[in-house]
Amino acid sequence: MHSTQLRKAKILCTIGPASSSPDVVSRLIDAGMNAARLNFSHGERETHRTALETIRRAADERGLFLPVIQDLQGPKIRTGRLASSPMTLVDGARVTITARDIPGTAEMISTTYSHLPDDVKPGDRILLSDGLIELRVVSTGGTEVVCDIVNGGELGEHKGINLPGVAVSAPSLTEKDMADAAFGVEMGVDAIALSFVRRAEDIADLQAFLDTLGASLPIIAKIEKPEAVADIERILEKADAVMVARGDLGVEVPTEDVPMIQKMIIQHANRVGKPVIIATQMLESMVYEPRPTRAEASDVANAVLDGGDMLMLSAETSLGKFPVEAVRTMSKVIAKAEALGIAHTDIAELTELASNDMTEAVAHAACVLAGQIGAAAIVAVTHTGTTARLLSRYRPKAPIVAATTDAHTARWAQFCWGVTGMVVNTFGDTDSTLKDVEAVLVRSGIVAPGDTVVFTAGIPVPCKGSTNMVRVTQVG
C-alpha cells in the first residue's frame, strides 16, 4: 500500500514553478500528496496542461488515482501596473483608484475592475494586498474612487482588492472563467473549484455552463465571502464539495470570526456528507523555512480533529523553497492527530442521518457492521462514488475503498476522508465482481488473506444507483 493511502485526511498541493517538474511531482506524491490543484489565477494554459500530464504520468507509475482540481480565478479584483514597484502608501495621505489603465503612483493607482466606482460609496472600506493596506472611500465619480489612506504600507503590482460589506456586482462566473473551464474540460481535469461564490445559484450557473459542453464534473464551492457563509446550507446542497478559503475570507470578515466559521462549515459539510477542504496559510512559514511554527502544526492538527476531509498547501508547494518537506510535515502532523483516535465519529450520534434512502441506509449499516467485527476494510462497489462518500461521512476506523470501472470516479473518491479509489476492468454478476475486487485489494496490499472485508454493492451490479446489499467476506 502506498503511503498516501495510510492517512484518512488528504493533502491537496498547489502545483506551480517550484513543483511542476517530473522529479518534484514524483517526490510530492511519495511524500503524501493525494490531490493536485492548478491555479488558473496564474500561469499559462499550456503550462497547466503540461503539469496535468506530468501528474498523470507520476500517478500512473505508482498505480494511484490522483485527482487534479482546476481552480478558476473568479471575479478577483486587483490593482494594476505601477510606474515603480513596489511603492509606499503613507498613512493619512489621499489616493485615487481609477478604472483607467495607467501606471500607478502614490497619488493614483489603477484597478482591473471597471465597476468599482459604481459598487462603492463614501465611507466604505477598501483593503489592498490581502488586507494589509486599508483605505476609506471619500467620493466616487466617473471612473475614479477617491480614498483616504487609513493604514498604509508597501504595495506591489496586481495585488488583491477586497471590499468588505460591499455588494459586488461582478458575476461569480466570469468570461475568463468560462474560457478556462472549457479548456479544463478539454484537458481532462477531475473537478472545478469556483471562486468567490456568494450564493447557491452561482454553482448552478457553472453547472449550466458545463452542461453546454456536455461535461459532468464535480464542482467545489470556495467559501471566501460573507454571503456564502450565510448561504452555506443551500450551497452544500448544490456543490459537490466546499473549500474554506481562509485567505480572502479572513479579509472579508473579522479575523477572530474565521476559526468559528471554519468549524461551522466543517460541521455542516460533515453532516450532509460533502467533502470539505481547509485552505490557506496552513504551513505558510515553510515557504521560506524547512520547519513550521508550532502554531501551524496545531492548525493542521485541529483541522483534522474538527473533521476536515482535505487540507491544502498553496504557496508552500507552488512557490516555496521546501515543497516536499511541507507535504512530508503535513502528512506527519495529520497522522499523529489521527493516531489519537478522536477523529472517528461516534456512529450512534449520526444514526438519524440514515434516511429512508436505500444507499444511505446501506452505508450506515456497513459502518456499524465493520466496527462491530473489526473489518480490515469497507469496499463500496460503485459507479458514481456516492456510496463511498456516504460511508466516509460516518468516519469508520476501517479504510474505505471505492471500487469502480471508471478512473474519473476513482480519482474523485480520493477527496473523501478515508477513501481510496480503485479501478477494476468490468462489472459482471455480483459474485464474480466481488471476487475480482478482492483480488485487486490483495494485490494492492490493502487487505491480506484471512482479513474480513465488508462489501456494499447493488444487485444487479451493473445498474447505477442500486446499492442495496451488504456482504461480509473473509479474504481467501
C-alpha positions in Angstrom: 0.0 0.0 0.0 1.4 3.4 -1.0 2.0 5.9 1.9 -0.7 8.2 0.6 -3.3 5.6 1.4 -2.4 5.2 5.0 -3.8 8.6 6.2 -7.6 9.3 6.4 -7.4 13.1 5.9 -6.0 14.1 2.5 -3.4 16.6 1.3 -4.1 18.9 -1.7 -1.0 20.5 -3.2 -0.9 23.6 -5.5 1.4 23.0 -8.4 3.5 25.9 -9.6 7.0 26.9 -10.6 8.5 25.2 -7.5 6.8 21.9 -8.0 5.9 21.3 -11.7 8.9 19.3 -12.7 8.5 15.5 -13.1 11.0 14.9 -10.3 9.3 17.2 -7.8 5.8 15.9 -8.6 7.0 12.4 -8.0 8.6 13.4 -4.7 5.4 15.2 -3.7 3.4 12.0 -4.3 5.8 9.9 -2.4 5.8 12.4 0.5 2.0 12.2 0.8 0.2 14.3 -1.9 -3.3 13.0 -2.5 -4.5 15.6 -5.0 -3.2 18.4 -7.1 -4.5 22.0 -7.7 -3.9 24.0 -10.8 -4.5 27.7 -10.0 -5.8 29.5 -13.1 -5.3 32.9 -11.5 -1.7 32.5 -12.6 0.2 30.8 -15.4 -0.4 30.0 -19.0 -2.9 27.4 -20.1 -0.4 25.2 -21.8 1.8 25.3 -18.7 -1.1 23.9 -16.7 -1.7 21.2 -19.4 1.9 20.1 -19.1 1.6 20.0 -15.3 -1.5 17.8 -15.5 0.2 15.4 -17.9 3.2 15.2 -15.5 0.9 14.4 -12.6 -0.9 11.8 -14.5 2.3 10.0 -15.5 3.7 10.1 -12.0 0.4 8.7 -10.5 0.1 6.0 -13.2 3.7 4.8 -12.4 2.6 4.2 -8.8 -0.8 2.7 -9.6 -2.6 5.7 -7.9 -5.7 7.6 -8.9 -4.7 11.2 -8.1 -7.3 13.9 -8.9 -6.4 17.2 -10.4 -8.5 20.3 -9.5 -8.8 23.3 -11.8 -9.2 26.4 -9.6 -10.9 29.2 -11.5 -9.9 32.8 -10.8 -13.4 34.2 -10.4 -14.1 38.0 -10.2 -10.8 38.7 -8.3 -10.4 42.5 -8.1 -6.8 43.6 -8.4 -4.7 46.7 -8.6 -3.0 47.4 -11.9 0.6 48.1 -13.0 2.8 50.6 -11.2 5.3 53.1 -12.5 7.7 51.8 -9.9 7.1 48.6 -8.0 6.8 48.3 -5.1 5.7 51.7 -3.8 4.6 53.0 -0.4 1.2 54.4 0.5 1.5 56.7 3.5 -0.9 56.8 6.5 -3.2 59.9 6.3 -2.5 60.7 2.6 -5.1 60.5 -0.1 -5.0 58.2 -3.1 -7.3 57.8 -6.1 -8.2 54.4 -7.6 -9.1 54.7 -11.3 -10.6 52.2 -13.7 -8.4 53.6 -16.4 -5.3 51.6 -17.4 -2.4 53.8 -16.1 1.0 53.2 -14.5 0.2 53.7 -10.8 1.8 56.2 -8.4 1.4 57.1 -4.8 -1.3 59.5 -5.8 -3.3 57.4 -8.2 -3.4 53.6 -8.8 -5.5 51.6 -11.3 -7.8 48.6 -10.9 -8.8 45.8 -13.2 -12.4 46.2 -12.1 -14.3 48.8 -14.1 -17.4 48.8 -11.9 -15.6 49.7 -8.7 -16.8 53.4 -8.8 -20.4 52.1 -9.2 -20.2 49.5 -6.4 -18.7 51.6 -3.5 -19.9 54.7 -1.7 -18.4 57.2 0.7 -17.5 55.5 4.0 -16.8 52.1 2.5 -13.6 50.3 3.3 -11.2 49.1 0.6 -8.5 46.7 1.5 -5.4 46.1 -0.6 -2.7 43.4 -0.6 -4.6 40.8 1.5 -5.9 43.4 3.9 -2.5 44.9 4.9 -3.5 48.3 3.5 -6.8 49.9 4.4 -8.4 52.8 2.5 -11.7 54.7 3.2 -13.8 55.9 0.3 -14.2 59.7 0.3 -16.0 60.2 -3.0 -16.8 58.5 -6.3 -17.3 59.7 -9.8 -16.9 58.5 -13.4 -14.0 56.1 -13.5 -12.5 57.1 -10.1 -12.7 56.5 -6.4 -11.0 59.0 -4.0 -9.8 57.4 -0.8 -8.1 58.4 2.4 -5.3 56.0 3.5 -6.2 54.7 7.0 -3.3 52.1 7.2 -0.6 52.5 4.7 2.1 50.1 3.6 4.1 48.7 0.7 2.1 48.0 -2.5 3.2 45.8 -5.4 1.6 45.3 -8.8 -1.6 43.3 -9.4 -2.4 42.9 -5.7 -5.9 41.9 -4.5 -8.6 44.4 -3.6 -11.2 43.4 -1.1 -14.4 45.2 -0.4 -15.8 44.0 2.9 -19.5 44.7 3.3 -19.9 45.8 -0.4 -22.3 44.1 -2.7 -20.0 43.5 -5.7 -22.0 43.5 -9.0 -19.5 41.3 -10.9 -20.8 37.7 -11.5 -19.0 34.8 -9.8 -18.5 33.1 -13.1 -16.6 35.5 -15.5 -15.9 35.3 -19.2 -12.3 34.2 -18.4 -13.6 31.5 -16.0 -15.8 30.1 -18.8 -13.0 30.0 -21.3 -10.7 28.4 -18.7 -13.3 25.9 -17.7 -13.8 24.8 -21.3 -10.0 24.4 -21.5 -10.0 22.4 -18.3 -12.7 20.0 -19.6 -10.8 19.5 -22.8 -7.6 18.6 -21.0 -9.3 16.3 -18.5 -9.4 17.9 -15.0 -11.3 15.9 -12.4 -13.1 18.8 -10.6 -13.5 22.6 -10.9 -13.3 25.0 -8.0 -15.5 28.1 -8.3 -14.0 31.2 -6.6 -15.9 33.9 -4.7 -19.2 32.0 -4.5 -21.9 34.2 -3.0 -25.0 32.0 -3.3 -26.1 28.6 -4.3 -27.2 29.9 -7.7 -23.5 30.6 -8.6 -22.9 26.8 -8.6 -25.9 26.3 -10.8 -24.5 28.8 -13.2 -21.3 26.9 -13.6 -23.1 23.6 -13.8 -25.3 25.0 -16.6 -22.2 26.1 -18.5 -20.6 22.7 -18.1 -23.9 21.2 -19.4 -23.4 23.2 -22.7 -20.0 21.5 -23.0 -21.5 18.0 -22.4 -19.3 17.8 -19.3 -20.3 16.4 -15.9 -17.6 17.4 -13.3 -17.7 17.8 -9.6 -17.9 21.5 -8.5 -16.1 22.7 -5.4 -17.5 25.9 -3.9 -14.9 28.2 -2.4 -16.2 29.9 0.7 -14.5 33.2 0.9 -17.4 35.8 1.1 -19.7 36.6 4.0 -22.7 36.0 1.7 -21.5 32.4 1.1 -21.2 31.8 4.8 -24.7 32.9 5.3 -26.0 30.7 2.5 -23.8 27.7 3.4 -26.7 25.1 3.7 -28.0 25.9 0.2 -24.5 25.9 -1.2 -23.8 22.5 0.2 -27.0 21.2 -1.5 -25.7 22.3 -4.9 -22.0 21.9 -4.6 -20.1 18.5 -4.6 -17.6 19.8 -2.1 -16.7 23.1 -0.3 -13.4 24.8 0.4 -12.8 27.1 3.4 -10.6 29.6 1.6 -9.3 31.4 4.6 -7.2 34.0 2.8 -9.9 36.2 1.2 -12.4 35.1 3.9 -10.1 36.4 6.6 -10.0 39.8 4.8 -13.8 40.0 4.2 -14.8 39.1 7.8 -13.1 39.9 11.2 -10.1 37.7 11.8 -11.5 36.5 15.1 -14.5 35.1 13.3 -12.5 32.8 10.9 -11.9 29.9 13.3 -15.6 29.6 14.3 -16.7 29.9 10.7 -14.3 27.2 9.7 -15.6 24.9 12.4 -19.2 25.7 11.4 -18.7 24.9 7.8 -16.9 21.6 8.6 -19.7 20.6 10.8 -22.4 21.3 8.2 -20.4 19.6 5.4 -19.8 16.5 7.6 -23.5 16.2 8.4 -24.5 16.2 4.8 -21.6 14.0 3.7 -19.9 16.5 1.4 -16.1 16.8 1.3 -14.6 19.9 3.0 -11.2 21.3 2.2 -9.3 23.6 4.6 -7.1 26.1 2.7 -4.6 29.0 3.1 -1.5 29.5 5.2 -1.6 26.1 6.9 2.2 25.9 6.8 3.0 29.4 5.4 6.3 29.7 7.2 7.6 26.7 5.2 7.6 28.9 2.0 10.9 30.0 3.3 11.8 27.8 6.3 12.3 24.0 6.4 10.2 23.6 9.6 6.8 25.0 10.5 5.9 27.1 13.5 4.2 25.3 16.4 1.0 27.3 15.8 0.9 26.0 12.2 1.3 22.4 13.3 -1.6 23.0 15.8 -3.7 24.5 13.0 -3.2 21.4 10.8 -3.9 19.0 13.7 -7.1 20.9 14.7 -8.4 21.0 11.1 -8.1 17.2 11.1 -9.8 16.8 14.5 -12.5 19.2 13.5 -13.4 16.9 10.6 -11.7 18.3 7.6 -11.5 15.8 4.7 -8.6 17.5 2.9 -6.0 20.1 3.8 -4.5 22.4 1.1 -1.0 23.7 0.6 -0.8 26.8 -1.6 2.4 28.9 -1.8 4.1 26.2 0.3 4.3 23.9 -2.7 3.7 26.2 -5.7 6.4 28.8 -4.9 8.1 27.7 -1.7 11.7 26.6 -1.1 10.7 23.4 0.6 7.6 21.9 -1.2 8.4 18.3 -0.5 9.3 19.0 3.1 6.0 20.8 3.5 4.0 17.8 2.3 6.0 15.4 4.5 5.5 17.7 7.5 1.8 18.0 7.0 1.5 14.2 6.5 3.2 13.5 9.8 1.1 16.0 11.7 -2.1 14.6 10.2 -1.0 11.0 11.0 -0.2 12.0 14.6 -3.6 13.7 15.0 -5.4 10.6 13.6 -3.5 8.3 15.9 -5.3 9.9 18.8 -8.4 8.1 17.6 -10.7 11.0 18.3 -11.2 11.8 14.6 -13.6 8.9 14.3 -17.2 9.8 14.7 -19.5 8.0 17.1 -21.8 6.4 14.6 -24.6 6.5 17.2 -24.5 10.3 17.0 -25.3 10.1 13.3 -27.9 7.4 13.3 -30.6 10.0 12.4 -28.7 10.8 9.2 -29.5 7.4 7.8 -32.7 8.3 5.9 -35.2 6.1 4.1 -32.9 6.3 1.1 -31.6 2.8 0.4 -27.9 3.8 -0.3 -27.7 5.9 2.8 -29.2 3.1 4.9 -26.7 0.6 3.4 -23.8 2.9 4.1 -24.8 3.3 7.7 -25.3 -0.4 8.2 -22.0 -1.2 6.7 -20.1 1.2 9.0 -21.9 -0.2 12.1 -21.1 -3.8 11.0 -17.5 -3.1 10.2 -17.0 -1.5 13.6 -18.5 -4.5 15.4 -16.5 -7.2 13.6 -13.2 -5.2 13.3 -13.2 -5.4 9.4 -9.9 -4.7 7.7 -11.7 -2.6 5.0 -15.1 -1.4 3.8 -15.4 -1.7 0.0 -18.0 0.1 -2.0 -18.6 -1.3 -5.5 -19.8 1.9 -7.1 -20.4 3.5 -10.4 -20.5 7.1 -9.2 -18.7 7.1 -5.9 -21.8 8.2 -4.0 -21.8 5.1 -1.6 -18.1 5.7 -0.8 -18.8 9.3 0.1 -21.7 8.3 2.3 -19.5 5.8 4.1 -16.9 8.5 4.7 -19.5 10.6 6.5 -19.6 8.1 9.4 -15.8 8.2 9.8 -15.3 4.4 10.3 -12.0 3.1 11.6 -11.7 0.7 8.7 -10.3 2.2 5.4 -12.9 2.7 2.7 -12.2 1.6 -0.9 -14.3 2.9 -3.8 -14.1 0.1 -6.4 -15.2 1.3 -9.8 -14.7 0.7 -13.6 -14.2 4.5 -14.2 -10.9 6.2 -13.5 -12.5 9.6 -13.0 -14.8 8.2 -10.3 -11.8 6.6 -8.6 -10.0 9.9 -8.6 -12.9 11.9 -7.3 -13.4 9.4 -4.5 -10.0 10.4 -3.2 -11.4 13.7 -2.0 -13.4 12.0 0.7 -11.9 11.3 4.2 -10.5 7.7 4.4 -11.4 6.7 0.8 -9.0 5.1 -1.7 -10.1 4.8 -5.3 -9.5 1.6 -7.2 -10.4 0.5 -10.8 -11.4 -2.9 -11.9 -11.8 -3.8 -15.6 -15.5 -4.6 -15.6 -18.5 -5.3 -13.5 -20.1 -8.7 -14.1 -22.5 -10.6 -11.9 -22.3 -9.9 -8.1 -20.2 -12.9 -7.1 -17.7 -12.5 -9.9 -17.4 -8.8 -9.4 -16.6 -9.2 -5.6 -14.0 -11.9 -6.4 -12.3 -9.6 -8.9 -12.3 -6.7 -6.5 -11.0 -8.9 -3.7 -8.1 -9.9 -6.0 -7.2 -6.3 -6.7 -7.4 -5.5 -3.0 -4.9 -8.2 -2.2 -2.5 -7.2 -5.0 -2.7 -3.6 -3.8 -1.7 -4.6 -0.3 -4.9 -3.0 1.2 -6.0 -6.4 2.6 -4.3 -9.7 3.2 -5.6 -13.3 3.1 -7.6 -14.0 6.2 -8.8 -10.4 6.6 -12.5 -9.7 7.0 -14.0 -7.2 4.5 -17.4 -5.6 4.4 -18.7 -5.1 0.8 -21.5 -2.8 -0.3 -22.9 -3.3 -3.8 -26.0 -3.4 -5.9 -27.9 -6.4 -7.1 -27.6 -6.4 -10.1 -24.1 -4.8 -10.0 -24.2 -3.2 -13.5 -27.1 -0.9 -12.6 -26.3 2.6 -11.3 -27.9 3.8 -8.1 -28.9 0.3 -7.0 -26.7 -0.1 -3.8 -28.9 -2.4 -1.7 -26.5 -5.1 -0.3 -24.0 -5.5 2.5 -21.9 -8.7 2.5 -19.2 -9.8 4.9 -16.3 -11.8 3.3 -13.2 -13.4 4.6 -10.4 -12.9 2.1 -9.3 -16.3 0.7 
